[in-house]
Amino acid sequence: MPAAEWPHAVSRLRSARLARSSKPFLARGGPRGERCAGCRLVPSHCLCALRPVVPTRAGVCLLMADIEPLKPSNTGWLVADVVADTFAFGWARTEVDPALLALLADPQWQPVLVFPGEFVASERVVTELPPTDDKPARRPLFVLLDATWPEARKMFRKSPYLNHLPVLSLQPDQLSHYKLRRSRRDDHFCTSEVAALCLDLAGEPLAAQTLEAYLEVFTRHYLQAKNQLPVDLADAAHQRLRDLQGLRG
C-alpha cells in the first residue's frame, strides 16, 4: 500500500458531500447503479488493481466546486490516487474551511495557485516555481480549482483568501486529450492534466508521466463501461502504465 491513505482526501470529501445531500446521488451504470467505492467505475471495469504508486515531494491542494467530488468522471480523484499529499476541500462563496487556511499557512509548503495568467494582474503571475531561501526548501503545493471553467472563474474571483498567492500560469505546448467532459476550447485541461504539468514543472517527470498514463487508462475503462464493452488490458495505454511502474526504484 502506498504512503497515501485510503480512503484519500477526495474520497473523504465525496463521503462528506453525500452525507449532506437531501436526496441520494445516483450515478448511471452497473447493476442498480452500483459502482466501486475505490475508483467509481462499474465493478466489471474496476481500476483499483492498476492504481499506481509514485513517491512525490510536491503536494496538490484541490479546491472543488460543490458537486465535483460526486462526479464519476472527476479526475481530481486520480490526482489523489497518485500523489500521496493531495488535500481536498469543498468551495463555498460565503465560508472557508479553517483547515484550508492552516494548510496554506503551513511553513513546510510553498503554495502557488494555478490559473491562466491572462485573467490575473501581471504582478502576481509566475511561469515557474518561485525561488525559496528556506533551508530546507519548502515543498511545492499546487492549488488547483477543480470545477468547470465558468465555476473556476467564479471561484477565483470570490476567494479573497487566495489573493496573496502567486499565480502559476502554465504554458503547455500540447492540447488536452481529455474525452469524458468537453470544454469548447482544446487548451482547457482537466484537473489531472494540469496536475501532471505541475509535477513536471516541479522536477518530478516520472510522477507526471504516470498521472498522464493513469488518466488514459481511466478514460479507456470509463468509456468502455459506458458502451458496455470489455477493456483490453494488453493495449498500449495499459502497457505504458505498467512500464512506468517498472521504472520505480
Backbone as CSV, one residue per row, in Angstrom:
resi,resn,N_x,N_y,N_z,CA_x,CA_y,CA_z,C_x,C_y,C_z
1,MET,0.855,-1.199,0.000,0.000,0.000,0.000,0.882,1.237,0.000
2,PRO,0.598,2.238,-0.869,1.405,3.450,-0.925,1.255,4.282,0.331
3,ALA,2.102,5.322,0.416,2.050,6.187,1.588,0.698,6.873,1.721
4,ALA,0.021,7.095,0.592,-1.291,7.747,0.636,-2.288,6.896,1.418
5,GLU,-3.058,7.547,2.234,-4.077,6.836,2.999,-5.233,6.469,2.079
6,TRP,-5.951,5.447,2.455,-7.176,5.103,1.754,-8.268,4.953,2.801
7,PRO,-9.402,5.607,2.659,-9.746,6.463,1.519,-8.971,7.780,1.536
8,HIS,-8.673,8.286,0.347,-7.877,9.501,0.254,-8.756,10.737,0.387
9,ALA,-8.143,11.916,0.217,-8.820,13.177,0.517,-10.063,13.399,-0.324
10,VAL,-10.019,13.073,-1.605,-11.181,13.294,-2.470,-12.294,12.309,-2.107
11,SER,-11.930,11.087,-1.787,-12.930,10.114,-1.349,-13.620,10.563,-0.071
12,ARG,-12.842,11.089,0.867,-13.439,11.570,2.122,-14.346,12.777,1.869
13,LEU,-13.927,13.670,0.955,-14.762,14.821,0.632,-16.057,14.368,-0.039
14,ARG,-15.965,13.373,-0.898,-17.161,12.818,-1.540,-18.122,12.271,-0.489
15,SER,-17.598,11.523,0.475,-18.450,10.950,1.526,-19.130,12.046,2.337
16,ALA,-18.368,13.100,2.649,-18.951,14.205,3.410,-20.025,14.919,2.604
17,ARG,-19.786,15.082,1.314,-20.774,15.752,0.460,-22.040,14.908,0.329
18,LEU,-21.893,13.597,0.197,-23.055,12.712,0.130,-23.861,12.758,1.424
19,ALA,-23.164,12.858,2.537,-23.844,12.890,3.829,-24.701,14.140,3.983
20,ARG,-24.335,15.220,3.277,-25.108,16.464,3.365,-26.258,16.511,2.376
21,SER,-26.301,15.566,1.440,-27.307,15.610,0.385,-28.693,15.302,0.929
22,SER,-29.674,16.028,0.447,-31.052,15.784,0.866,-31.672,14.617,0.109
23,LYS,-31.067,14.238,-1.022,-31.522,13.070,-1.771,-30.309,12.335,-2.302
24,PRO,-30.418,11.043,-2.535,-29.253,10.267,-2.959,-28.746,10.693,-4.324
25,PHE,-27.408,10.639,-4.474,-26.789,10.908,-5.766,-26.695,9.596,-6.515
26,LEU,-27.330,9.523,-7.686,-27.387,8.282,-8.443,-26.541,8.407,-9.701
27,ALA,-25.410,7.693,-9.719,-24.578,7.642,-10.922,-25.091,6.529,-11.814
28,ARG,-25.135,6.799,-13.117,-25.666,5.811,-14.045,-24.667,4.677,-14.258
29,GLY,-25.215,3.519,-14.620,-24.368,2.389,-14.990,-24.281,1.338,-13.914
30,GLY,-24.034,0.087,-14.337,-23.868,-1.003,-13.404,-25.189,-1.497,-12.869
31,PRO,-25.191,-2.678,-12.257,-26.416,-3.200,-11.662,-26.925,-2.261,-10.578
32,ARG,-28.127,-1.752,-10.766,-28.761,-0.839,-9.804,-27.874,0.383,-9.531
33,GLY,-27.105,0.795,-10.565,-26.228,1.944,-10.384,-25.001,1.651,-9.544
34,GLU,-24.671,0.385,-9.309,-23.554,0.023,-8.445,-22.234,0.475,-9.039
35,ARG,-21.372,1.059,-8.193,-20.046,1.477,-8.604,-19.042,1.138,-7.516
36,CYS,-17.802,0.889,-7.936,-16.736,0.572,-6.993,-16.430,1.795,-6.135
37,ALA,-16.310,1.597,-4.830,-16.004,2.710,-3.936,-14.581,3.216,-4.131
38,GLY,-13.705,2.383,-4.688,-12.314,2.762,-4.839,-11.993,3.537,-6.092
39,CYS,-12.756,3.319,-7.171,-12.438,4.007,-8.432,-13.663,4.618,-9.109
40,ARG,-14.852,4.391,-8.580,-16.127,4.953,-9.050,-16.607,4.351,-10.361
41,LEU,-15.912,3.340,-10.872,-16.347,2.673,-12.096,-17.264,1.509,-11.758
42,VAL,-18.000,1.035,-12.768,-18.824,-0.148,-12.542,-17.895,-1.314,-12.228
43,PRO,-18.319,-2.258,-11.392,-17.422,-3.320,-10.934,-16.745,-4.101,-12.053
44,SER,-17.420,-4.296,-13.166,-16.827,-5.067,-14.267,-15.624,-4.370,-14.892
45,HIS,-15.496,-3.059,-14.671,-14.407,-2.286,-15.267,-13.538,-1.629,-14.192
46,CYS,-13.515,-2.212,-13.006,-12.783,-1.657,-11.858,-11.317,-1.399,-12.207
47,LEU,-10.810,-0.292,-11.690,-9.449,0.162,-11.978,-8.515,0.000,-10.781
48,CYS,-9.022,-0.434,-9.657,-8.262,-0.374,-8.404,-6.944,-1.137,-8.464
49,ALA,-6.915,-2.258,-9.147,-5.683,-3.059,-9.205,-4.581,-2.348,-9.980
50,LEU,-4.923,-1.328,-10.745,-3.950,-0.607,-11.566,-3.519,0.715,-10.947
51,ARG,-3.977,0.992,-9.751,-3.637,2.256,-9.097,-2.120,2.356,-8.918
52,PRO,-1.489,3.397,-9.487,-0.028,3.474,-9.432,0.485,4.009,-8.102
53,VAL,1.745,3.707,-7.831,2.419,4.144,-6.616,3.648,4.950,-7.031
54,VAL,3.651,6.247,-6.770,4.782,7.108,-7.148,5.077,8.080,-6.010
55,PRO,6.216,7.962,-5.337,6.565,8.939,-4.303,6.746,10.327,-4.927
56,THR,6.200,11.331,-4.288,6.352,12.704,-4.780,6.703,13.627,-3.623
57,ARG,7.506,14.629,-3.925,7.808,15.661,-2.934,6.748,16.753,-2.973
58,ALA,6.228,17.026,-4.151,5.204,18.058,-4.308,3.871,17.587,-3.752
59,GLY,3.031,18.537,-3.400,1.672,18.250,-2.970,0.673,18.978,-3.851
60,VAL,-0.569,18.559,-3.771,-1.647,19.176,-4.539,-2.795,19.491,-3.588
61,CYS,-3.310,20.696,-3.690,-4.489,21.106,-2.926,-5.626,21.352,-3.914
62,LEU,-6.655,20.534,-3.835,-7.812,20.663,-4.714,-8.903,21.449,-4.002
63,LEU,-9.296,22.554,-4.591,-10.441,23.317,-4.107,-11.578,23.013,-5.070
64,MET,-12.560,22.230,-4.613,-13.512,21.592,-5.509,-14.885,22.249,-5.456
65,ALA,-15.449,22.517,-6.630,-16.821,23.006,-6.712,-17.773,21.985,-6.112
66,ASP,-18.954,22.437,-5.760,-19.859,21.678,-4.895,-20.042,20.218,-5.278
67,ILE,-20.407,19.925,-6.546,-20.710,18.536,-6.879,-19.570,17.812,-7.590
68,GLU,-18.414,18.450,-7.744,-17.300,17.772,-8.413,-16.927,16.446,-7.749
69,PRO,-16.866,16.373,-6.411,-16.486,15.089,-5.806,-17.470,13.963,-6.106
70,LEU,-18.688,14.312,-6.511,-19.705,13.297,-6.763,-19.648,12.739,-8.179
71,LYS,-18.967,13.418,-9.092,-18.995,13.019,-10.495,-18.037,11.863,-10.757
72,PRO,-18.512,10.747,-11.324,-17.604,9.642,-11.642,-16.504,10.034,-12.622
73,SER,-16.723,11.070,-13.423,-15.728,11.499,-14.402,-14.713,12.482,-13.824
74,ASN,-14.847,12.860,-12.565,-13.921,13.817,-11.973,-12.512,13.236,-11.914
75,THR,-11.519,14.004,-12.386,-10.156,13.479,-12.423,-9.289,13.961,-11.262
76,GLY,-9.841,14.825,-10.402,-9.124,15.136,-9.171,-8.911,13.881,-8.341
77,TRP,-9.849,12.939,-8.450,-9.738,11.646,-7.773,-8.459,10.935,-8.211
78,LEU,-8.120,10.995,-9.490,-6.920,10.336,-9.996,-5.667,10.986,-9.415
79,VAL,-5.691,12.303,-9.266,-4.565,13.001,-8.653,-4.341,12.486,-7.235
80,ALA,-5.423,12.351,-6.481,-5.310,11.857,-5.115,-4.840,10.409,-5.076
81,ASP,-5.185,9.625,-6.094,-4.682,8.257,-6.183,-3.156,8.231,-6.304
82,VAL,-2.606,9.129,-7.109,-1.183,9.079,-7.466,-0.320,9.889,-6.499
83,VAL,-0.784,11.079,-6.114,0.014,11.989,-5.277,-0.418,11.824,-3.818
84,ALA,0.481,11.281,-3.008,0.125,10.966,-1.621,-0.350,12.199,-0.858
85,ASP,0.359,13.308,-1.032,-0.010,14.534,-0.324,-0.968,15.355,-1.171
86,THR,-2.157,14.812,-1.360,-3.250,15.545,-2.004,-4.265,15.910,-0.932
87,PHE,-4.652,17.174,-0.906,-5.637,17.682,0.039,-6.846,18.148,-0.774
88,ALA,-8.034,17.968,-0.236,-9.241,18.327,-0.985,-10.214,19.061,-0.064
89,PHE,-10.734,20.188,-0.553,-11.672,20.997,0.204,-12.825,21.411,-0.703
90,GLY,-14.013,21.426,-0.166,-15.144,21.947,-0.899,-15.121,23.465,-0.890
91,TRP,-15.553,24.073,-2.001,-15.568,25.526,-2.093,-16.973,26.056,-1.837
92,ALA,-17.051,27.143,-1.085,-18.314,27.848,-0.876,-18.016,29.345,-0.887
93,ARG,-18.931,30.111,-1.440,-18.695,31.546,-1.582,-18.642,32.261,-0.246
94,THR,-19.404,31.791,0.736,-19.573,32.540,1.977,-18.722,32.035,3.132
95,GLU,-17.993,30.958,2.945,-17.194,30.439,4.055,-15.976,29.705,3.513
96,VAL,-14.997,29.517,4.395,-13.781,28.809,4.013,-13.422,27.838,5.136
97,ASP,-12.990,26.664,4.771,-12.608,25.648,5.744,-11.349,26.106,6.481
98,PRO,-11.383,26.179,7.816,-10.175,26.580,8.563,-8.978,25.680,8.267
99,ALA,-9.229,24.412,7.947,-8.125,23.501,7.632,-7.413,23.917,6.354
100,LEU,-8.146,24.509,5.405,-7.525,25.012,4.181,-6.604,26.186,4.503
101,LEU,-7.073,27.110,5.329,-6.243,28.258,5.707,-4.991,27.801,6.448
102,ALA,-5.141,26.792,7.295,-3.985,26.270,8.029,-2.981,25.634,7.077
103,LEU,-3.477,24.922,6.084,-2.593,24.296,5.104,-1.811,25.359,4.328
104,LEU,-2.489,26.407,3.883,-1.830,27.448,3.102,-0.789,28.200,3.931
105,ALA,-0.958,28.198,5.250,-0.015,28.890,6.133,1.064,27.967,6.685
106,ASP,0.991,26.676,6.408,1.950,25.704,6.924,3.340,25.989,6.348
107,PRO,4.343,26.211,7.190,5.661,26.613,6.681,6.394,25.543,5.864
108,GLN,5.934,24.297,5.907,6.617,23.282,5.092,6.257,23.392,3.607
109,TRP,5.155,24.121,3.315,4.655,24.189,1.941,4.907,25.557,1.317
110,GLN,5.106,25.564,0.014,5.183,26.789,-0.781,4.003,26.769,-1.755
111,PRO,2.848,27.333,-1.347,1.659,27.229,-2.206,1.692,28.195,-3.383
112,VAL,1.247,27.694,-4.525,1.033,28.533,-5.710,-0.329,28.167,-6.287
113,LEU,-1.076,29.173,-6.685,-2.381,28.973,-7.288,-2.215,28.829,-8.797
114,VAL,-2.741,27.757,-9.357,-2.595,27.501,-10.789,-3.821,28.034,-11.512
115,PHE,-3.586,28.998,-12.411,-4.702,29.643,-13.108,-4.139,30.370,-14.328
116,PRO,-4.918,30.496,-15.411,-4.400,31.178,-16.608,-4.024,32.629,-16.323
117,GLY,-2.812,32.992,-16.725,-2.305,34.323,-16.427,-3.064,35.436,-17.106
118,GLU,-3.771,35.143,-18.202,-4.479,36.196,-18.933,-5.606,36.819,-18.119
119,PHE,-6.018,36.147,-17.028,-7.116,36.654,-16.203,-6.624,37.236,-14.881
120,VAL,-5.313,37.432,-14.746,-4.718,37.791,-13.467,-3.850,39.029,-13.640
121,ALA,-3.804,39.870,-12.614,-2.899,41.019,-12.646,-1.469,40.528,-12.857
122,SER,-0.746,41.183,-13.746,0.563,40.684,-14.188,1.555,40.529,-13.046
123,GLU,1.450,41.366,-12.002,2.421,41.295,-10.910,2.292,40.009,-10.081
124,ARG,1.170,39.323,-10.218,1.000,38.066,-9.477,1.442,36.846,-10.271
125,VAL,1.630,36.996,-11.570,1.820,35.835,-12.444,3.273,35.376,-12.451
126,VAL,3.453,34.059,-12.313,4.757,33.434,-12.490,4.587,32.287,-13.485
127,THR,5.661,31.938,-14.171,5.605,30.826,-15.119,6.490,29.669,-14.684
128,GLU,7.142,29.818,-13.546,7.896,28.727,-12.936,7.783,28.870,-11.435
129,LEU,8.213,27.842,-10.704,8.083,27.906,-9.263,8.940,29.027,-8.693
130,PRO,8.354,29.861,-7.811,9.146,30.944,-7.219,10.301,30.371,-6.406
131,PRO,11.471,31.034,-6.426,12.608,30.550,-5.625,12.329,30.708,-4.142
132,THR,12.977,29.881,-3.349,12.824,29.990,-1.901,14.198,30.014,-1.260
133,ASP,14.356,30.834,-0.219,15.635,30.927,0.500,15.638,30.023,1.728
134,ASP,14.538,29.310,1.937,14.447,28.453,3.119,15.384,27.258,2.983
135,LYS,15.938,26.825,4.100,16.750,25.611,4.150,16.245,24.762,5.315
136,PRO,15.665,23.585,5.073,15.455,23.021,3.738,14.349,23.771,2.989
137,ALA,14.413,23.683,1.692,13.441,24.401,0.857,12.043,23.873,1.125
138,ARG,11.090,24.786,1.089,9.699,24.373,1.245,9.255,23.541,0.045
139,ARG,8.306,22.672,0.285,7.811,21.776,-0.764,6.734,22.486,-1.587
140,PRO,6.736,22.297,-2.904,5.706,22.938,-3.724,4.316,22.381,-3.395
141,LEU,3.344,23.270,-3.301,1.950,22.887,-3.116,1.144,23.591,-4.202
142,PHE,0.643,22.813,-5.139,-0.112,23.368,-6.258,-1.592,23.422,-5.894
143,VAL,-2.148,24.623,-5.880,-3.565,24.817,-5.551,-4.343,24.852,-6.860
144,LEU,-5.208,23.872,-7.055,-5.978,23.738,-8.291,-7.455,23.956,-8.013
145,LEU,-8.116,24.713,-8.857,-9.560,24.932,-8.767,-10.230,23.850,-9.609
146,ASP,-10.806,22.863,-8.949,-11.380,21.697,-9.632,-12.854,21.967,-9.889
147,ALA,-13.156,22.386,-11.118,-14.502,22.845,-11.444,-14.607,22.990,-12.957
148,THR,-15.825,23.231,-13.439,-15.969,23.641,-14.829,-15.322,25.017,-14.983
149,TRP,-15.021,25.402,-16.230,-14.351,26.681,-16.425,-15.168,27.862,-15.894
150,PRO,-16.480,27.975,-16.146,-17.229,29.090,-15.563,-17.201,29.078,-14.035
151,GLU,-17.285,27.884,-13.441,-17.223,27.801,-11.980,-15.845,28.215,-11.476
152,ALA,-14.797,27.779,-12.150,-13.435,28.103,-11.717,-13.183,29.605,-11.738
153,ARG,-13.695,30.285,-12.753,-13.517,31.738,-12.814,-14.231,32.422,-11.649
154,LYS,-15.418,31.937,-11.318,-16.130,32.496,-10.173,-15.372,32.223,-8.879
155,MET,-14.870,31.009,-8.715,-14.105,30.655,-7.523,-12.874,31.540,-7.388
156,PHE,-12.208,31.791,-8.506,-11.017,32.639,-8.468,-11.364,34.052,-7.993
157,ARG,-12.463,34.599,-8.514,-12.851,35.972,-8.160,-13.338,36.093,-6.727
158,LYS,-13.950,35.056,-6.202,-14.648,35.164,-4.923,-13.957,34.383,-3.800
159,SER,-12.640,34.234,-3.904,-11.870,33.560,-2.856,-10.748,34.485,-2.394
160,PRO,-11.076,35.521,-1.603,-10.057,36.514,-1.220,-8.899,35.914,-0.423
161,TYR,-9.095,34.778,0.205,-8.030,34.142,0.982,-6.947,33.542,0.088
162,LEU,-7.175,33.555,-1.230,-6.146,33.106,-2.172,-5.387,34.272,-2.807
163,ASN,-5.804,35.488,-2.490,-5.257,36.654,-3.192,-3.776,36.885,-2.927
164,HIS,-3.247,36.345,-1.836,-1.839,36.571,-1.524,-0.913,35.583,-2.224
165,LEU,-1.483,34.591,-2.896,-0.668,33.555,-3.515,-0.184,33.979,-4.896
166,PRO,1.058,33.627,-5.250,1.459,33.813,-6.650,0.624,32.907,-7.541
167,VAL,0.399,33.341,-8.763,-0.430,32.589,-9.704,0.484,31.981,-10.767
168,LEU,0.512,30.660,-10.785,1.319,29.944,-11.765,0.513,29.790,-13.042
169,SER,0.994,30.402,-14.110,0.341,30.311,-15.410,1.121,29.324,-16.265
170,LEU,0.528,28.161,-16.517,1.198,27.114,-17.272,1.251,27.483,-18.748
171,GLN,2.296,27.022,-19.412,2.480,27.296,-20.838,2.607,25.968,-21.587
172,PRO,1.565,25.149,-21.606,1.672,23.831,-22.242,1.762,23.952,-23.755
173,ASP,2.500,23.009,-24.354,2.644,23.026,-25.811,1.827,21.932,-26.477
174,GLN,0.867,21.377,-25.718,0.008,20.354,-26.304,-1.455,20.707,-26.034
175,LEU,-2.357,20.018,-26.715,-3.782,20.206,-26.497,-4.295,19.144,-25.538
176,SER,-5.416,19.441,-24.913,-5.999,18.482,-23.982,-6.449,17.217,-24.701
177,HIS,-6.221,16.075,-24.030,-6.675,14.789,-24.563,-7.863,14.238,-23.776
178,TYR,-8.393,15.046,-22.868,-9.487,14.582,-22.011,-10.750,14.379,-22.835
179,LYS,-11.388,13.209,-22.683,-12.508,12.850,-23.545,-13.830,12.664,-22.797
180,LEU,-13.827,12.804,-21.477,-15.031,12.463,-20.726,-15.990,13.636,-20.567
181,ARG,-15.453,14.840,-20.460,-16.280,16.039,-20.467,-15.559,17.054,-21.318
182,ARG,-16.245,17.705,-22.234,-15.575,18.545,-23.207,-15.750,20.030,-22.923
183,SER,-14.654,20.736,-22.945,-14.698,22.192,-22.979,-14.803,22.628,-24.436
184,ARG,-15.239,23.836,-24.654,-15.293,24.354,-26.021,-13.901,24.690,-26.548
185,ARG,-12.926,24.749,-25.657,-11.564,25.093,-26.067,-10.635,23.925,-25.787
186,ASP,-9.782,23.602,-26.763,-8.856,22.490,-26.613,-7.677,22.828,-25.712
187,ASP,-7.528,24.124,-25.335,-6.460,24.470,-24.416,-6.955,24.520,-22.971
188,HIS,-8.168,24.068,-22.728,-8.658,23.883,-21.365,-8.375,22.449,-20.960
189,PHE,-7.672,22.283,-19.867,-7.226,20.965,-19.444,-8.049,20.470,-18.265
190,CYS,-8.199,19.155,-18.166,-8.858,18.595,-16.989,-7.888,18.654,-15.817
191,THR,-8.402,18.414,-14.622,-7.606,18.610,-13.406,-6.375,17.728,-13.367
192,SER,-6.482,16.465,-13.753,-5.306,15.599,-13.692,-4.260,15.998,-14.735
193,GLU,-4.683,16.522,-15.890,-3.719,17.018,-16.873,-2.949,18.211,-16.312
194,VAL,-3.647,19.123,-15.642,-2.993,20.277,-15.029,-2.016,19.812,-13.957
195,ALA,-2.440,18.867,-13.129,-1.561,18.365,-12.071,-0.305,17.723,-12.650
196,ALA,-0.449,16.992,-13.763,0.714,16.379,-14.399,1.693,17.443,-14.896
197,LEU,1.175,18.514,-15.492,2.030,19.606,-15.937,2.765,20.237,-14.753
198,CYS,2.069,20.382,-13.640,2.685,20.958,-12.439,3.791,20.057,-11.901
199,LEU,3.529,18.761,-11.851,4.540,17.824,-11.352,5.792,17.856,-12.226
200,ASP,5.595,17.968,-13.520,6.743,18.043,-14.420,7.545,19.313,-14.155
201,LEU,6.838,20.416,-13.939,7.500,21.690,-13.647,8.261,21.612,-12.329
202,ALA,7.772,20.801,-11.392,8.419,20.653,-10.089,9.589,19.671,-10.125
203,GLY,9.932,19.174,-11.320,11.048,18.259,-11.438,10.714,16.831,-11.068
204,GLU,9.450,16.437,-11.275,9.020,15.073,-10.974,8.416,14.449,-12.237
205,PRO,9.264,14.200,-13.253,8.743,13.711,-14.526,8.096,12.333,-14.450
206,LEU,8.607,11.440,-13.604,8.008,10.114,-13.513,6.578,10.205,-12.984
207,ALA,6.375,11.011,-11.948,5.022,11.198,-11.419,4.118,11.831,-12.468
208,ALA,4.642,12.807,-13.211,3.849,13.475,-14.252,3.439,12.486,-15.335
209,GLN,4.399,11.695,-15.808,4.095,10.730,-16.870,3.147,9.636,-16.380
210,THR,3.315,9.238,-15.122,2.436,8.209,-14.565,1.008,8.720,-14.469
211,LEU,0.836,9.954,-14.028,-0.501,10.526,-13.933,-1.135,10.649,-15.313
212,GLU,-0.355,11.034,-16.307,-0.868,11.099,-17.681,-1.327,9.715,-18.155
213,ALA,-0.494,8.698,-17.907,-0.834,7.338,-18.339,-2.046,6.806,-17.583
214,TYR,-2.130,7.135,-16.309,-3.253,6.686,-15.482,-4.559,7.302,-15.963
215,LEU,-4.526,8.579,-16.360,-5.713,9.221,-16.919,-6.158,8.502,-18.191
216,GLU,-5.205,8.145,-19.042,-5.552,7.463,-20.284,-6.194,6.107,-20.002
217,VAL,-5.654,5.371,-19.048,-6.229,4.068,-18.690,-7.615,4.247,-18.071
218,PHE,-7.755,5.228,-17.180,-9.061,5.506,-16.584,-10.077,5.848,-17.661
219,THR,-9.674,6.660,-18.629,-10.578,7.043,-19.714,-11.024,5.827,-20.505
220,ARG,-10.086,4.910,-20.792,-10.441,3.691,-21.525,-11.484,2.891,-20.740
221,HIS,-11.244,2.693,-19.461,-12.175,1.915,-18.637,-13.542,2.598,-18.582
222,TYR,-13.525,3.905,-18.393,-14.782,4.656,-18.252,-15.618,4.553,-19.526
223,LEU,-14.982,4.796,-20.676,-15.732,4.790,-21.934,-16.170,3.382,-22.327
224,GLN,-15.330,2.380,-22.078,-15.724,1.011,-22.383,-16.901,0.583,-21.506
225,ALA,-16.888,0.984,-20.247,-18.019,0.677,-19.369,-19.282,1.376,-19.859
226,LYS,-19.145,2.622,-20.255,-20.294,3.381,-20.751,-20.906,2.711,-21.976
227,ASN,-20.061,2.132,-22.827,-20.534,1.479,-24.057,-20.756,-0.022,-23.885
228,GLN,-20.619,-0.484,-22.636,-20.824,-1.906,-22.299,-19.924,-2.814,-23.139
229,LEU,-18.651,-2.425,-23.217,-17.650,-3.189,-23.943,-16.524,-3.580,-22.990
230,PRO,-15.843,-4.697,-23.254,-14.742,-5.104,-22.379,-13.520,-4.209,-22.564
231,VAL,-12.640,-4.232,-21.571,-11.397,-3.464,-21.622,-10.270,-4.385,-22.065
232,ASP,-9.414,-3.884,-22.954,-8.239,-4.628,-23.393,-7.071,-4.268,-22.465
233,LEU,-6.787,-5.139,-21.510,-5.737,-4.862,-20.533,-4.333,-4.945,-21.139
234,ALA,-4.243,-5.424,-22.370,-2.941,-5.541,-23.030,-2.704,-4.421,-24.049
235,ASP,-3.576,-3.421,-24.090,-3.401,-2.373,-25.090,-2.245,-1.445,-24.711
236,ALA,-1.953,-0.487,-25.594,-0.787,0.372,-25.417,-0.888,1.228,-24.158
237,ALA,-2.084,1.695,-23.824,-2.248,2.551,-22.645,-1.924,1.789,-21.366
238,HIS,-2.442,0.569,-21.246,-2.161,-0.235,-20.058,-0.684,-0.606,-19.992
239,GLN,-0.095,-0.923,-21.139,1.322,-1.293,-21.152,2.199,-0.118,-20.738
240,ARG,1.841,1.085,-21.185,2.624,2.264,-20.800,2.572,2.462,-19.290
241,LEU,1.406,2.305,-18.689,1.298,2.462,-17.245,2.130,1.410,-16.520
242,ARG,2.090,0.172,-16.998,2.902,-0.885,-16.380,4.394,-0.592,-16.532
243,ASP,4.788,-0.106,-17.704,6.203,0.205,-17.928,6.682,1.298,-16.991
244,LEU,5.859,2.315,-16.785,6.237,3.411,-15.894,6.355,2.923,-14.450
245,GLN,5.491,2.027,-14.039,5.582,1.460,-12.699,6.866,0.636,-12.549
246,GLY,7.294,0.018,-13.643,8.525,-0.751,-13.613,9.765,0.122,-13.464
247,LEU,9.640,1.442,-13.746,10.760,2.357,-13.634,10.977,2.840,-12.202
248,ARG,10.039,2.546,-11.316,10.204,2.995,-9.927,11.426,2.301,-9.324
249,GLY,12.147,3.053,-8.555,13.306,2.452,-7.930,13.861,3.331,-6.836
